[in-house]
């Protein structure tokens, strides 16, 4: 049920578009991991990357510890508010 001048299903359409954009951003972010050859040594700390990790994650360049640090430091981008409610405009 949409409110105001929006047609029925508009909210679901907004959610679908936002979800697709988030998936596209994550795929773009992870594209380098899935291409190329895996490194034998971490590009950050020069520690050896275990063979099981190189096999499990094609194109891996970081050891588990460095990848964990990088993942914790990464913050997702804020999505676009397509609804444009009064509350969102006041922020």
C-alpha positions in Angstrom: 0.0 0.0 0.0 1.5 3.3 -1.1 0.7 6.6 0.5 -0.1 10.0 -1.0 0.3 10.2 -4.8 2.5 7.1 -5.1 1.0 4.1 -6.9 0.6 0.8 -5.2 3.9 -1.1 -5.0 6.0 2.0 -5.2 7.7 1.4 -1.8 8.6 -2.2 -2.8 10.0 -0.8 -6.1 12.2 1.6 -4.1 13.4 -1.2 -1.8 14.2 -3.4 -4.9 16.2 -0.6 -6.6 18.1 0.2 -3.4 18.9 -3.5 -2.9 20.1 -3.9 -6.5 22.4 -0.9 -6.1 23.8 -2.2 -2.9 24.5 -5.6 -4.5 26.2 -3.8 -7.5 28.4 -1.8 -5.1 29.5 -5.0 -3.3 30.2 -6.8 -6.5 32.3 -3.9 -7.7 34.2 -3.8 -4.4 34.9 -7.5 -4.6 35.6 -7.8 -8.3 39.4 -7.6 -7.8 39.2 -10.6 -5.4 37.7 -12.9 -8.0 40.0 -12.2 -10.8 43.7 -12.9 -11.4 45.9 -15.2 -9.6 46.1 -15.5 -5.8 49.2 -14.2 -4.2 51.4 -16.5 -2.2 52.3 -13.7 0.3 50.1 -11.0 1.7 50.6 -7.7 -0.1 50.2 -5.8 3.2 52.3 -7.8 5.7 54.2 -10.2 3.5 53.1 -13.2 5.5 52.4 -16.4 3.6 48.8 -17.0 2.6 47.8 -20.6 3.3 47.1 -22.7 0.2 43.6 -23.5 1.4 42.7 -19.8 1.5 44.2 -19.2 -2.0 42.1 -22.1 -3.3 38.9 -21.0 -1.5 39.2 -17.3 -2.5 40.4 -16.9 -6.1 42.5 -13.9 -6.6 43.1 -13.4 -2.9 45.8 -10.8 -2.1 45.6 -10.5 1.7 46.1 -12.9 4.6 43.1 -13.5 6.9 44.3 -11.0 9.5 44.9 -8.1 7.0 41.6 -8.9 5.3 39.8 -8.8 8.7 41.3 -5.4 9.4 40.3 -4.1 6.0 36.8 -5.4 6.4 36.4 -3.8 9.8 37.7 -0.4 8.5 35.3 -0.4 5.6 32.0 1.4 6.1 29.1 1.0 3.7 28.0 4.0 1.7 24.7 5.6 2.8 21.9 4.7 0.5 19.8 7.3 -1.3 16.5 8.2 0.3 14.1 8.0 -2.5 11.0 8.4 -0.4 11.9 12.0 0.5 9.8 12.2 3.6 9.7 15.4 5.6 11.7 13.8 8.4 14.5 12.8 6.1 14.7 16.4 4.7 15.0 17.9 8.2 18.2 15.9 9.0 
